[in-house]
Amino acid sequence: MTELGIGIGWRPEIAEAVEGLSGVDWVEVVAENICADHLPESLTRLRERGVTVVPHGVSLGLGGADRPDPARLAALGEKAVALGAPLVTEHIAFVRAGGPLTASPLLEAGHLLPVPRTRDALDVLCENVRIAQDALPVPLALENIAALVAWPGEEMSEGRFLAELVERTGVRLLIDVANLHTNHVNRGEDPARALSELPVEAIAYVHVAGGVERDGVWHDTHAHPVPGAVLDVLADLASRVSPPGVLLERDDDFPPVAELAGELDVIRSTVAATAVGVRSAGATGVGAAHRHGALARVPAAHPLLIGAGARVSGGPMPGVPVPAPAPVAVQEPRDDARQRLGLAQASLLSALVAGTPAPEGFDSRRLGVQSRALAAKRAGVVAKVAPELPEMLGPGFRPAFLAYARTRPMTGGYRRDALDFAEHLLLAGRPEDPAARRGLTEWWQDRSGSRPPGRATRLARAARHALARR
């Protein structure tokens, strides 16, 4: 049996702080940010202390129309083994669209985008999940995501969609209560209804995070303190089931370690207050407990029977009884269902990252908000993976990148995006300062191994880009 308890997302920027925090039972690491054969020393030290480490993937795109990439699955499995993880987690989302299935350019979102809650999408998702379960050496849990936009013509609520996914695949759930709150503000969905409809006994653990509201839209930033409304959703969940684990996510604008410790204490007390019946009706009791510093420790985490009934090629976890799974009718998606889903997702993603018209039935204003958010995230991540670019370009980096991103979608990851952006500037004769342009040219050459393209190449690329925009 695996006990998780109270945890925090491990990030390189706060690695030292995480190691020094008391009462942290486990950590979660973004799988794409580590290498299986060269783990960060901080994670190695935590593991030696007995702290559980769970890899959290963000790039599988199990909600996409294509079947999962075997190489990505293999890499995720290798990291789980290297970390000695009891499970791995991913998202119910699509992150890329297009390609051979739709005879269109392959586009990368660089972000988690919502899956339409339709029968076609559920059939595709279930098959993709079963493929992933068979390939991974440990059980899989999937997270509900936050969304700024809603698909037209949806056939199920989020709770029913998750319940059917669990029934058909045996997959565990990672419930993000901050995402439930985000969808409440942005899409009018009731968190309590979602919690009442989903199988809470399938929850592997829970995410808690902060965000901010701007112009009536909630942005799930993971860069702000956890608000009371999110804690209220956590309390509601804890009143229905004892969560096997609860984890605080923080990805940017990291506060002092004392503030992180304080947030963990509030999360701990929220769960504890509900578990021991201290919380009164409504949200008032929880808020009062916070104001008066009732930072009670959570009782020992509820045992997580990871692997029970899951389709895992590596077999059940040692010591975990696995009941015979109930027979479930497996309906494989037809190729035309995959193609319909692929075309719909490619159309939406193209509108978000390539400036094409909004698909019918979508809120164009919300698509604009999402499009700007995706471009801003791209700019921020490129600045992190290629810090030399904002250093060389100064205050002009961000506006130049946002102008570039409006019509040039990401096709090969953030490092490729940084190189493409630099090439775009050089082709346009920028920066205007000759010394800065020489510096950018040298930077681009060092990383691309190429000479700047000649006139013929530039004209050909411009022609291809113009055709792609039609």
KOLMARVO-507330 format. One record per residue (C-alpha): x, y, z negated; residue number from 1; chain; residue in three letters. Coordinates in steps of 0.02 Angstrom, whole numbers, plus 50000, padded with zeros to 5 digits. Layout:
BEGIN
- X / Y / Z / NUM / A / ALA .
...
This chain:
BEGIN
- 50000 / 50000 / 50000 / 1 / A / MET .
- 50059 / 50176 / 50039 / 2 / A / THR .
- 50028 / 50325 / 49926 / 3 / A / GLU .
- 50055 / 50498 / 49998 / 4 / A / LEU .
- 49998 / 50631 / 49874 / 5 / A / GLY .
- 50038 / 50816 / 49898 / 6 / A / ILE .
- 50157 / 50864 / 50038 / 7 / A / GLY .
- 50223 / 51003 / 50147 / 8 / A / ILE .
- 50273 / 51017 / 50328 / 9 / A / GLY .
- 50463 / 51007 / 50344 / 10 / A / TRP .
- 50535 / 51142 / 50457 / 11 / A / ARG .
- 50721 / 51183 / 50482 / 12 / A / PRO .
- 50692 / 51362 / 50425 / 13 / A / GLU .
- 50631 / 51305 / 50254 / 14 / A / ILE .
- 50727 / 51141 / 50237 / 15 / A / ALA .
- 50823 / 51199 / 50084 / 16 / A / GLU .
- 50666 / 51266 / 50003 / 17 / A / ALA .
- 50572 / 51104 / 50033 / 18 / A / VAL .
- 50712 / 51004 / 49953 / 19 / A / GLU .
- 50703 / 51115 / 49800 / 20 / A / GLY .
- 50514 / 51115 / 49778 / 21 / A / LEU .
- 50450 / 51012 / 49631 / 22 / A / SER .
- 50297 / 50902 / 49649 / 23 / A / GLY .
- 50320 / 50868 / 49835 / 24 / A / VAL .
- 50278 / 50685 / 49864 / 25 / A / ASP .
- 50302 / 50680 / 50053 / 26 / A / TRP .
- 50341 / 50784 / 50205 / 27 / A / VAL .
- 50287 / 50787 / 50386 / 28 / A / GLU .
- 50405 / 50830 / 50529 / 29 / A / VAL .
- 50363 / 50879 / 50708 / 30 / A / VAL .
- 50422 / 50725 / 50803 / 31 / A / ALA .
- 50480 / 50821 / 50957 / 32 / A / GLU .
- 50599 / 50924 / 50850 / 33 / A / ASN .
- 50709 / 50780 / 50793 / 34 / A / ILE .
- 50815 / 50643 / 50873 / 35 / A / CYS .
- 50799 / 50464 / 50811 / 36 / A / ALA .
- 50988 / 50436 / 50814 / 37 / A / ASP .
- 51035 / 50602 / 50734 / 38 / A / HIS .
- 50913 / 50646 / 50595 / 39 / A / LEU .
- 50934 / 50813 / 50505 / 40 / A / PRO .
- 51036 / 50794 / 50346 / 41 / A / GLU .
- 50896 / 50872 / 50245 / 42 / A / SER .
- 50773 / 50736 / 50297 / 43 / A / LEU .
- 50903 / 50603 / 50259 / 44 / A / THR .
- 50926 / 50672 / 50083 / 45 / A / ARG .
- 50738 / 50678 / 50055 / 46 / A / LEU .
- 50720 / 50498 / 50111 / 47 / A / ARG .
- 50861 / 50445 / 49994 / 48 / A / GLU .
- 50762 / 50524 / 49852 / 49 / A / ARG .
- 50611 / 50418 / 49899 / 50 / A / GLY .
- 50512 / 50555 / 49986 / 51 / A / VAL .
- 50404 / 50484 / 50126 / 52 / A / THR .
- 50429 / 50566 / 50296 / 53 / A / VAL .
- 50291 / 50556 / 50428 / 54 / A / VAL .
- 50325 / 50604 / 50611 / 55 / A / PRO .
- 50189 / 50714 / 50686 / 56 / A / HIS .
- 50183 / 50716 / 50876 / 57 / A / GLY .
- 50122 / 50861 / 50982 / 58 / A / VAL .
- 50158 / 50809 / 51162 / 59 / A / SER .
- 50072 / 50642 / 51197 / 60 / A / LEU .
- 49912 / 50723 / 51260 / 61 / A / GLY .
- 49804 / 50571 / 51220 / 62 / A / LEU .
- 49649 / 50670 / 51266 / 63 / A / GLY .
- 49714 / 50701 / 51442 / 64 / A / GLY .
- 49652 / 50612 / 51597 / 65 / A / ALA .
- 49814 / 50517 / 51628 / 66 / A / ASP .
- 49866 / 50363 / 51531 / 67 / A / ARG .
- 49999 / 50396 / 51398 / 68 / A / PRO .
- 50179 / 50412 / 51457 / 69 / A / ASP .
- 50274 / 50253 / 51402 / 70 / A / PRO .
- 50434 / 50352 / 51375 / 71 / A / ALA .
- 50349 / 50474 / 51257 / 72 / A / ARG .
- 50269 / 50331 / 51162 / 73 / A / LEU .
- 50436 / 50241 / 51147 / 74 / A / ALA .
- 50522 / 50399 / 51083 / 75 / A / ALA .
- 50386 / 50425 / 50951 / 76 / A / LEU .
- 50400 / 50244 / 50896 / 77 / A / GLY .
- 50590 / 50256 / 50882 / 78 / A / GLU .
- 50574 / 50408 / 50768 / 79 / A / LYS .
- 50448 / 50319 / 50658 / 80 / A / ALA .
- 50568 / 50173 / 50636 / 81 / A / VAL .
- 50717 / 50288 / 50604 / 82 / A / ALA .
- 50620 / 50379 / 50468 / 83 / A / LEU .
- 50547 / 50221 / 50392 / 84 / A / GLY .
- 50377 / 50303 / 50414 / 85 / A / ALA .
- 50218 / 50211 / 50362 / 86 / A / PRO .
- 50120 / 50289 / 50507 / 87 / A / LEU .
- 50132 / 50417 / 50647 / 88 / A / VAL .
- 50008 / 50553 / 50691 / 89 / A / THR .
- 49955 / 50645 / 50848 / 90 / A / GLU .
- 49810 / 50753 / 50908 / 91 / A / HIS .
- 49644 / 50733 / 50996 / 92 / A / ILE .
- 49692 / 50854 / 51133 / 93 / A / ALA .
- 49760 / 50874 / 51308 / 94 / A / PHE .
- 49923 / 50968 / 51337 / 95 / A / VAL .
- 49947 / 50951 / 51526 / 96 / A / ARG .
- 49838 / 50928 / 51679 / 97 / A / ALA .
- 49851 / 50907 / 51866 / 98 / A / GLY .
- 49973 / 50795 / 51957 / 99 / A / GLY .
- 49938 / 50644 / 52067 / 100 / A / PRO .
- 49769 / 50604 / 51989 / 101 / A / LEU .
- 49699 / 50770 / 52050 / 102 / A / THR .
- 49819 / 50803 / 52196 / 103 / A / ALA .
- 49866 / 50969 / 52117 / 104 / A / SER .
- 50021 / 51042 / 52034 / 105 / A / PRO .
- 50059 / 50973 / 51861 / 106 / A / LEU .
- 50034 / 51109 / 51731 / 107 / A / LEU .
- 50094 / 51113 / 51550 / 108 / A / GLU .
- 49994 / 51206 / 51420 / 109 / A / ALA .
- 50128 / 51214 / 51286 / 110 / A / GLY .
- 49981 / 51202 / 51167 / 111 / A / HIS .
- 49844 / 51085 / 51107 / 112 / A / LEU .
- 49684 / 51109 / 51206 / 113 / A / LEU .
- 49512 / 51038 / 51164 / 114 / A / PRO .
- 49440 / 50882 / 51245 / 115 / A / VAL .
- 49260 / 50895 / 51306 / 116 / A / PRO .
- 49147 / 50794 / 51193 / 117 / A / ARG .
- 49071 / 50692 / 51333 / 118 / A / THR .
- 49054 / 50505 / 51366 / 119 / A / ARG .
- 49183 / 50514 / 51506 / 120 / A / ASP .
- 49310 / 50599 / 51393 / 121 / A / ALA .
- 49276 / 50479 / 51249 / 122 / A / LEU .
- 49299 / 50327 / 51361 / 123 / A / ASP .
- 49465 / 50394 / 51424 / 124 / A / VAL .
- 49523 / 50443 / 51250 / 125 / A / LEU .
- 49481 / 50272 / 51179 / 126 / A / CYS .
- 49581 / 50181 / 51312 / 127 / A / GLU .
- 49727 / 50299 / 51289 / 128 / A / ASN .
- 49722 / 50271 / 51101 / 129 / A / VAL .
- 49722 / 50083 / 51123 / 130 / A / ARG .
- 49873 / 50096 / 51238 / 131 / A / ILE .
- 49963 / 50201 / 51108 / 132 / A / ALA .
- 49917 / 50083 / 50965 / 133 / A / GLN .
- 49986 / 49934 / 51061 / 134 / A / ASP .
- 50149 / 50025 / 51098 / 135 / A / ALA .
- 50185 / 50099 / 50927 / 136 / A / LEU .
- 50270 / 49999 / 50788 / 137 / A / PRO .
- 50164 / 50078 / 50649 / 138 / A / VAL .
- 49982 / 50132 / 50634 / 139 / A / PRO .
- 49920 / 50290 / 50719 / 140 / A / LEU .
- 49812 / 50430 / 50648 / 141 / A / ALA .
- 49737 / 50569 / 50755 / 142 / A / LEU .
- 49702 / 50750 / 50709 / 143 / A / GLU .
- 49554 / 50860 / 50753 / 144 / A / ASN .
- 49613 / 51022 / 50831 / 145 / A / ILE .
- 49565 / 51206 / 50822 / 146 / A / ALA .
- 49492 / 51286 / 50977 / 147 / A / ALA .
- 49454 / 51459 / 51044 / 148 / A / LEU .
- 49345 / 51396 / 51186 / 149 / A / VAL .
- 49201 / 51273 / 51201 / 150 / A / ALA .
- 49166 / 51158 / 51348 / 151 / A / TRP .
- 48996 / 51177 / 51430 / 152 / A / PRO .
- 48882 / 51025 / 51433 / 153 / A / GLY .
- 48952 / 50935 / 51282 / 154 / A / GLU .
- 48854 / 50780 / 51230 / 155 / A / GLU .
- 48911 / 50754 / 51050 / 156 / A / MET .
- 48955 / 50850 / 50893 / 157 / A / SER .
- 49134 / 50841 / 50831 / 158 / A / GLU .
- 49085 / 50725 / 50688 / 159 / A / GLY .
- 48996 / 50602 / 50802 / 160 / A / ARG .
- 49138 / 50607 / 50928 / 161 / A / PHE .
- 49265 / 50563 / 50792 / 162 / A / LEU .
- 49151 / 50429 / 50718 / 163 / A / ALA .
- 49133 / 50340 / 50885 / 164 / A / GLU .
- 49320 / 50353 / 50917 / 165 / A / LEU .
- 49355 / 50267 / 50750 / 166 / A / VAL .
- 49221 / 50135 / 50778 / 167 / A / GLU .
- 49289 / 50088 / 50950 / 168 / A / ARG .
- 49476 / 50091 / 50912 / 169 / A / THR .
- 49502 / 50073 / 50724 / 170 / A / GLY .
- 49615 / 50226 / 50730 / 171 / A / VAL .
- 49640 / 50327 / 50571 / 172 / A / ARG .
- 49599 / 50512 / 50557 / 173 / A / LEU .
- 49705 / 50660 / 50507 / 174 / A / LEU .
- 49577 / 50791 / 50459 / 175 / A / ILE .
- 49635 / 50971 / 50468 / 176 / A / ASP .
- 49515 / 51073 / 50361 / 177 / A / VAL .
- 49589 / 51236 / 50430 / 178 / A / ALA .
- 49540 / 51178 / 50605 / 179 / A / ASN .
- 49363 / 51143 / 50545 / 180 / A / LEU .
- 49356 / 51321 / 50479 / 181 / A / HIS .
- 49427 / 51388 / 50643 / 182 / A / THR .
- 49293 / 51299 / 50743 / 183 / A / ASN .
- 49162 / 51368 / 50624 / 184 / A / HIS .
- 49214 / 51548 / 50659 / 185 / A / VAL .
- 49252 / 51527 / 50844 / 186 / A / ASN .
- 49119 / 51403 / 50899 / 187 / A / ARG .
- 48985 / 51413 / 50765 / 188 / A / GLY .
- 49012 / 51233 / 50709 / 189 / A / GLU .
- 48968 / 51185 / 50530 / 190 / A / ASP .
- 49115 / 51104 / 50436 / 191 / A / PRO .
- 48995 / 51020 / 50315 / 192 / A / ALA .
- 48901 / 50937 / 50458 / 193 / A / ARG .
- 49064 / 50874 / 50534 / 194 / A / ALA .
- 49118 / 50801 / 50367 / 195 / A / LEU .
- 48948 / 50719 / 50341 / 196 / A / SER .
- 48955 / 50635 / 50512 / 197 / A / GLU .
- 49134 / 50572 / 50518 / 198 / A / LEU .
- 49191 / 50412 / 50429 / 199 / A / PRO .
- 49284 / 50487 / 50281 / 200 / A / VAL .
- 49349 / 50315 / 50232 / 201 / A / GLU .
- 49457 / 50320 / 50390 / 202 / A / ALA .
- 49552 / 50476 / 50334 / 203 / A / ILE .
- 49740 / 50447 / 50323 / 204 / A / ALA .
- 49777 / 50621 / 50257 / 205 / A / TYR .
- 49726 / 50803 / 50266 / 206 / A / VAL .
- 49806 / 50962 / 50336 / 207 / A / HIS .
- 49784 / 51133 / 50256 / 208 / A / VAL .
- 49847 / 51293 / 50340 / 209 / A / ALA .
- 49820 / 51480 / 50352 / 210 / A / GLY .
- 49767 / 51594 / 50492 / 211 / A / GLY .
- 49698 / 51766 / 50528 / 212 / A / VAL .
- 49539 / 51839 / 50604 / 213 / A / GLU .
- 49551 / 51972 / 50740 / 214 / A / ARG .
- 49400 / 52044 / 50828 / 215 / A / ASP .
- 49288 / 51902 / 50773 / 216 / A / GLY .
- 49408 / 51767 / 50830 / 217 / A / VAL .
- 49501 / 51656 / 50706 / 218 / A / TRP .
- 49681 / 51621 / 50754 / 219 / A / HIS .
- 49752 / 51463 / 50676 / 220 / A / ASP .
- 49926 / 51538 / 50656 / 221 / A / THR .
- 50005 / 51429 / 50520 / 222 / A / HIS .
- 50094 / 51593 / 50477 / 223 / A / ALA .
- 49975 / 51665 / 50346 / 224 / A / HIS .
- 49921 / 51613 / 50171 / 225 / A / PRO .
- 49784 / 51483 / 50156 / 226 / A / VAL .
- 49619 / 51579 / 50137 / 227 / A / PRO .
- 49481 / 51537 / 50015 / 228 / A / GLY .
- 49365 / 51481 / 50155 / 229 / A / ALA .
- 49486 / 51343 / 50204 / 230 / A / VAL .
- 49505 / 51290 / 50022 / 231 / A / LEU .
- 49315 / 51278 / 50012 / 232 / A / ASP .
- 49315 / 51154 / 50158 / 233 / A / VAL .
- 49452 / 51056 / 50071 / 234 / A / LEU .
- 49347 / 51051 / 49912 / 235 / A / ALA .
- 49196 / 50991 / 50011 / 236 / A / ASP .
- 49300 / 50851 / 50088 / 237 / A / LEU .
- 49373 / 50803 / 49917 / 238 / A / ALA .
- 49197 / 50793 / 49846 / 239 / A / SER .
- 49156 / 50658 / 49975 / 240 / A / ARG .
- 49315 / 50553 / 49966 / 241 / A / VAL .
- 49479 / 50552 / 49872 / 242 / A / SER .
- 49603 / 50605 / 50009 / 243 / A / PRO .
- 49754 / 50489 / 50016 / 244 / A / PRO .
- 49866 / 50637 / 50052 / 245 / A / GLY .
- 49854 / 50825 / 50075 / 246 / A / VAL .
- 49987 / 50927 / 50166 / 247 / A / LEU .
- 50021 / 51114 / 50180 / 248 / A / LEU .
- 50074 / 51171 / 50355 / 249 / A / GLU .
- 50178 / 51327 / 50381 / 250 / A / ARG .
- 50262 / 51358 / 50548 / 251 / A / ASP .
- 50312 / 51541 / 50551 / 252 / A / ASP .
- 50336 / 51699 / 50446 / 253 / A / ASP .
- 50395 / 51589 / 50303 / 254 / A / PHE .
- 50365 / 51665 / 50130 / 255 / A / PRO .
- 50481 / 51652 / 49978 / 256 / A / PRO .
- 50489 / 51480 / 49900 / 257 / A / VAL .
- 50386 / 51539 / 49751 / 258 / A / ALA .
- 50240 / 51577 / 49867 / 259 / A / GLU .
- 50252 / 51406 / 49948 / 260 / A / LEU .
- 50251 / 51327 / 49775 / 261 / A / ALA .
- 50100 / 51431 / 49727 / 262 / A / GLY .
- 50003 / 51375 / 49881 / 263 / A / GLU .
- 50043 / 51194 / 49843 / 264 / A / LEU .
- 49981 / 51220 / 49665 / 265 / A / ASP .
- 49817 / 51294 / 49727 / 266 / A / VAL .
- 49793 / 51150 / 49848 / 267 / A / ILE .
- 49830 / 51028 / 49708 / 268 / A / ARG .
- 49708 / 51112 / 49589 / 269 / A / SER .
- 49571 / 51120 / 49721 / 270 / A / THR .
- 49577 / 50933 / 49748 / 271 / A / VAL .
- 49596 / 50896 / 49562 / 272 / A / ALA .
- 49452 / 51009 / 49511 / 273 / A / ALA .
- 49335 / 50922 / 49632 / 274 / A / THR .
- 49398 / 50749 / 49583 / 275 / A / ALA .
- 49367 / 50773 / 49397 / 276 / A / VAL .
- 49201 / 50864 / 49418 / 277 / A / GLY .
- 49263 / 51035 / 49363 / 278 / A / VAL .
- 49202 / 51118 / 49523 / 279 / A / ARG .
- 49029 / 51191 / 49502 / 280 / A / SER .
- 48900 / 51200 / 49639 / 281 / A / ALA .
- 48955 / 51304 / 49787 / 282 / A / GLY .
- 49126 / 51386 / 49805 / 283 / A / ALA .
- 49118 / 51489 / 49645 / 284 / A / THR .
- 49193 / 51357 / 49531 / 285 / A / GLY .
- 49345 / 51332 / 49640 / 286 / A / VAL .
- 49376 / 51517 / 49658 / 287 / A / GLY .
- 49362 / 51542 / 49470 / 288 / A / ALA .
- 49484 / 51401 / 49438 / 289 / A / ALA .
- 49609 / 51484 / 49555 / 290 / A / HIS .
- 49588 / 51654 / 49473 / 291 / A / ARG .
- 49618 / 51583 / 49300 / 292 / A / HIS .
- 49769 / 51481 / 49352 / 293 / A / GLY .
- 49695 / 51309 / 49327 / 294 / A / ALA .
- 49839 / 51219 / 49412 / 295 / A / LEU .
- 49800 / 51042 / 49356 / 296 / A / ALA .
- 49899 / 50901 / 49434 / 297 / A / ARG .
- 49810 / 50785 / 49554 / 298 / A / VAL .
- 49792 / 50609 / 49488 / 299 / A / PRO .
- 49892 / 50474 / 49576 / 300 / A / ALA .
- 49851 / 50474 / 49760 / 301 / A / ALA .
- 49719 / 50354 / 49817 / 302 / A / HIS .
- 49804 / 50204 / 49899 / 303 / A / PRO .
- 49805 / 50217 / 50087 / 304 / A / LEU .
- 49775 / 50049 / 50166 / 305 / A / LEU .
- 49868 / 50093 / 50324 / 306 / A / ILE .
- 49848 / 49969 / 50462 / 307 / A / GLY .
- 49688 / 49886 / 50407 / 308 / A / ALA .
- 49598 / 49840 / 50566 / 309 / A / GLY .
- 49716 / 49942 / 50676 / 310 / A / ALA .
- 49782 / 49873 / 50839 / 311 / A / ARG .
- 49968 / 49884 / 50803 / 312 / A / VAL .
- 50095 / 49784 / 50901 / 313 / A / SER .
- 50214 / 49782 / 50752 / 314 / A / GLY .
- 50087 / 49695 / 50642 / 315 / A / GLY .
- 50013 / 49751 / 50475 / 316 / A / PRO .
- 50114 / 49841 / 50343 / 317 / A / MET .
- 50189 / 49724 / 50212 / 318 / A / PRO .
- 50074 / 49689 / 50067 / 319 / A / GLY .
- 49922 / 49764 / 50151 / 320 / A / VAL .
- 49774 / 49647 / 50171 / 321 / A / PRO .
- 49702 / 49657 / 50345 / 322 / A / VAL .
- 49520 / 49606 / 50358 / 323 / A / PRO .
- 49459 / 49528 / 50519 / 324 / A / ALA .
- 49406 / 49673 / 50630 / 325 / A / PRO .
- 49224 / 49687 / 50672 / 326 / A / ALA .
- 49187 / 49649 / 50854 / 327 / A / PRO .
- 49176 / 49810 / 50953 / 328 / A / VAL .
- 49118 / 49822 / 51132 / 329 / A / ALA .
- 49264 / 49891 / 51230 / 330 / A / VAL .
- 49216 / 49994 / 51381 / 331 / A / GLN .
- 49363 / 50039 / 51492 / 332 / A / GLU .
- 49344 / 50203 / 51585 / 333 / A / PRO .
- 49321 / 50194 / 51772 / 334 / A / ARG .
- 49449 / 50280 / 51881 / 335 / A / ASP .
- 49316 / 50403 / 51937 / 336 / A / ASP .
- 49288 / 50452 / 51755 / 337 / A / ALA .
- 49473 / 50488 / 51736 / 338 / A / ARG .
- 49472 / 50588 / 51896 / 339 / A / GLN .
- 49320 / 50691 / 51844 / 340 / A / ARG .
- 49402 / 50729 / 51678 / 341 / A / LEU .
- 49567 / 50768 / 51763 / 342 / A / GLY .
- 49488 / 50891 / 51884 / 343 / A / LEU .
- 49394 / 50979 / 51744 / 344 / A / ALA .
- 49549 / 50993 / 51634 / 345 / A / GLN .
- 49659 / 51051 / 51779 / 346 / A / ALA .
- 49531 / 51186 / 51823 / 347 / A / SER .
- 49525 / 51249 / 51644 / 348 / A / LEU .
- 49713 / 51246 / 51619 / 349 / A / LEU .
- 49743 / 51334 / 51785 / 350 / A / SER .
- 49626 / 51474 / 51730 / 351 / A / ALA .
- 49721 / 51488 / 51565 / 352 / A / LEU .
- 49900 / 51486 / 51629 / 353 / A / VAL .
- 49896 / 51526 / 51816 / 354 / A / ALA .
- 49767 / 51664 / 51829 / 355 / A / GLY .
- 49640 / 51568 / 51933 / 356 / A / THR .
- 49453 / 51602 / 51911 / 357 / A / PRO .
- 49364 / 51538 / 51756 / 358 / A / ALA .
- 49273 / 51373 / 51784 / 359 / A / PRO .
- 49084 / 51382 / 51784 / 360 / A / GLU .
- 49002 / 51381 / 51614 / 361 / A / GLY .
- 49150 / 51445 / 51513 / 362 / A / PHE .
- 49150 / 51608 / 51416 / 363 / A / ASP .
- 49270 / 51715 / 51519 / 364 / A / SER .
- 49306 / 51830 / 51372 / 365 / A / ARG .
- 49359 / 51684 / 51263 / 366 / A / ARG .
- 49463 / 51614 / 51405 / 367 / A / LEU .
- 49552 / 51781 / 51412 / 368 / A / GLY .
- 49587 / 51775 / 51226 / 369 / A / VAL .
- 49654 / 51597 / 51242 / 370 / A / GLN .
- 49758 / 51642 / 51394 / 371 / A / SER .
- 49841 / 51786 / 51304 / 372 / A / ARG .
- 49871 / 51677 / 51151 / 373 / A / ALA .
- 49956 / 51544 / 51258 / 374 / A / LEU .
- 50068 / 51673 / 51341 / 375 / A / ALA .
- 50114 / 51749 / 51173 / 376 / A / ALA .
- 50157 / 51577 / 51105 / 377 / A / LYS .
- 50265 / 51541 / 51258 / 378 / A / ARG .
- 50358 / 51704 / 51230 / 379 / A / ALA .
- 50387 / 51664 / 51047 / 380 / A / GLY .
- 50449 / 51487 / 51078 / 381 / A / VAL .
- 50562 / 51539 / 51223 / 382 / A / VAL .
- 50637 / 51671 / 51109 / 383 / A / ALA .
- 50678 / 51532 / 50984 / 384 / A / LYS .
- 50748 / 51403 / 51105 / 385 / A / VAL .
- 50845 / 51535 / 51203 / 386 / A / ALA .
- 50883 / 51675 / 51077 / 387 / A / PRO .
- 51011 / 51750 / 51197 / 388 / A / GLU .
- 50869 / 51813 / 51309 / 389 / A / LEU .
- 50791 / 51936 / 51184 / 390 / A / PRO .
- 50967 / 51987 / 51133 / 391 / A / GLU .
- 51014 / 52029 / 51312 / 392 / A / MET .
- 50848 / 52106 / 51362 / 393 / A / LEU .
- 50809 / 52196 / 51199 / 394 / A / GLY .
- 50634 / 52270 / 51178 / 395 / A / PRO .
- 50598 / 52232 / 51361 / 396 / A / GLY .
- 50601 / 52044 / 51335 / 397 / A / PHE .
- 50424 / 52020 / 51275 / 398 / A / ARG .
- 50330 / 52130 / 51401 / 399 / A / PRO .
- 50436 / 52058 / 51542 / 400 / A / ALA .
- 50400 / 51880 / 51488 / 401 / A / PHE .
- 50213 / 51910 / 51467 / 402 / A / LEU .
- 50204 / 51985 / 51642 / 403 / A / ALA .
- 50298 / 51833 / 51709 / 404 / A / TYR .
- 50185 / 51710 / 51615 / 405 / A / ALA .
- 50022 / 51783 / 51684 / 406 / A / ARG .
- 50043 / 51695 / 51851 / 407 / A / THR .
- 50184 / 51571 / 51825 / 408 / A / ARG .
- 50130 / 51420 / 51723 / 409 / A / PRO .
- 50252 / 51314 / 51625 / 410 / A / MET .
- 50294 / 51152 / 51717 / 411 / A / THR .
- 50441 / 51075 / 51625 / 412 / A / GLY .
- 50448 / 51120 / 51440 / 413 / A / GLY .
- 50510 / 51275 / 51351 / 414 / A / TYR .
- 50695 / 51262 / 51394 / 415 / A / ARG .
- 50651 / 51247 / 51578 / 416 / A / ARG .
- 50533 / 51393 / 51553 / 417 / A / ASP .
- 50675 / 51501 / 51486 / 418 / A / ALA .
- 50782 / 51460 / 51639 / 419 / A / LEU .
- 50639 / 51494 / 51759 / 420 / A / ASP .
- 50605 / 51662 / 51675 / 421 / A / PHE .
- 50787 / 51713 / 51689 / 422 / A / ALA .
- 50789 / 51661 / 51873 / 423 / A / GLU .
- 50629 / 51761 / 51902 / 424 / A / HIS .
- 50712 / 51917 / 51831 / 425 / A / LEU .
- 50870 / 51893 / 51934 / 426 / A / LEU .
- 50770 / 51869 / 52095 / 427 / A / LEU .
- 50684 / 52035 / 52059 / 428 / A / ALA .
- 50851 / 52122 / 52034 / 429 / A / GLY .
- 50830 / 52139 / 51847 / 430 / A / ARG .
- 50888 / 52196 / 51725 / 431 / A / PRO .
- 50927 / 52359 / 51811 / 432 / A / GLU .
- 51087 / 52384 / 51713 / 433 / A / ASP .
- 51226 / 52296 / 51813 / 434 / A / PRO .
- 51318 / 52236 / 51658 / 435 / A / ALA .
- 51160 / 52162 / 51583 / 436 / A / ALA .
- 51118 / 52079 / 51749 / 437 / A / ARG .
- 51292 / 52001 / 51758 / 438 / A / ARG .
- 51270 / 51936 / 51580 / 439 / A / GLY .
- 51101 / 51860 / 51622 / 440 / A / LEU .
- 51173 / 51783 / 51780 / 441 / A / THR .
- 51316 / 51701 / 51683 / 442 / A / GLU .
- 51194 / 51637 / 51552 / 443 / A / TRP .
- 51082 / 51562 / 51687 / 444 / A / TRP .
- 51229 / 51483 / 51780 / 445 / A / GLN .
- 51301 / 51406 / 51621 / 446 / A / ASP .
- 51137 / 51318 / 51584 / 447 / A / ARG .
- 51072 / 51276 / 51757 / 448 / A / SER .
- 51237 / 51225 / 51837 / 449 / A / GLY .
- 51185 / 51318 / 51994 / 450 / A / SER .
- 51227 / 51473 / 52092 / 451 / A / ARG .
- 51093 / 51606 / 52104 / 452 / A / PRO .
- 50979 / 51563 / 52252 / 453 / A / PRO .
- 51015 / 51645 / 52419 / 454 / A / GLY .
- 50894 / 51750 / 52523 / 455 / A / ARG .
- 50820 / 51602 / 52619 / 456 / A / ALA .
- 50784 / 51508 / 52458 / 457 / A / THR .
- 50706 / 51661 / 52380 / 458 / A / ARG .
- 50591 / 51687 / 52529 / 459 / A / LEU .
- 50539 / 51503 / 52530 / 460 / A / ALA .
- 50498 / 51507 / 52344 / 461 / A / ARG .
- 50399 / 51667 / 52364 / 462 / A / ALA .
- 50299 / 51588 / 52505 / 463 / A / ALA .
- 50262 / 51431 / 52403 / 464 / A / ARG .
- 50206 / 51537 / 52256 / 465 / A / HIS .
- 50090 / 51639 / 52367 / 466 / A / ALA .
- 50012 / 51480 / 52438 / 467 / A / LEU .
- 49988 / 51406 / 52264 / 468 / A / ALA .
- 49893 / 51563 / 52212 / 469 / A / ARG .
- 49763 / 51546 / 52352 / 470 / A / ARG .
